[in-house]
Amino acid sequence: MKQAAGEPQADTGLGPAFSALLQATFITNLGDGMRLAALPLLAASLTSSPLLVSGVVAAQFLPWTTFAPFGGVIVDRADRRGLIVVTQAWRGTVMAGLGLAVLGDVVEVWHLFVVAFVITAGEILVDPSVVATVPTLVPPTQLDRANGQISSVEIVTNNFVGGPVGAAAFGLAPWLPFVVDGSTYLVSILPFRRLPANEPKRKANPAGAIPSVRAELGAGLRWIQRHPFLRPVTLAMAVFHIGTAGAFSLLILLVIDVLEAPEIMFGVVLAAAAAGATLASLVAARLVDRFSRRSVQTVAALITTLSVIGAGLAQTQSQLVVAWIANGAGGGVLLAIGRGFVQRHTPNDLIGRAAIATRMITRTSFVVGALAAGSVATAFSIRWSFVMASGFHLVGSALLWRSFDHEL
């Protein structure tokens, strides 16, 4: 997006519209970070079952297996700015409702399953809209830089700031982090409204008719399935993320039950991951310029694998913190560079559905990984769930390396 004559240069160097997108990302992810720490703490305070705790994590990704295709069609058919604004409004209302339920001491575990599901349904509309908007705001040569900035903001606010603040707020008043999260959704509407409106472009079929919603539902999946690079790289990340969910879903129990640390330590561990991820996401594009996407992504995946092994073997809180710094670093690179795959290889009018398709596949892996970790922890131990997670990480890393044989 070119700047008009006389228009001041935005702080990001990528234009005022991208700056607005970055501001909105900062605000909404700050609240999300608080919830990221507070929701597992709330689940652990309501039940001691590893399967139920991991089930709350699984519920956050379950909408990707059901609602996701419809969300992709909506994203590509709608004015993305308006869609984001409406979705943020009702997500804010839902989170405020959970906070009131906690305040009134009427919250139960099943409430967490419902809220987690509903909030993710909104994510299915908002996140792909943001992904599809970025290529309209910056030139193709700046995608890695733009995605790196967005990733670093998400990481800092979700984990580095939001995690510790959310854990501390939960200790002060369990309802507080959820009310704040709801407020950030509502406040983020202001910068989101500064994004340019888009005119949805739906291509007519050979007969000149606009395809029906039913006809468009599978378009994103078909694009991924037929693409020589997006298909194998999506499969690789699907396997890899079974391990990601397996490790994260029971991280709270590793902290407070296995290592017997205070609740605030969970926020500290999330902040440790953010410290590694922030730096890594900011230098990811430079690493790719110096080496290659294949090398950078595969090494990042292997670092994440080793970090999960380290976490599972950790005997002290400090050892876990060190392991999770490495975990954040690997994840930060994977996220920053991986965002650009669909953007580079997909027409803009199909990006929403293609982004939904890839996330639907990988988020389904999160459901599988979380439930598998809960089952392993129930049958054996929490530490063994981390062994399982690292195994999937290792296989996913190998598949990721091979997928780049087909990069165009």
Disulfide bonds with the S-S distance in Angstrom:
none
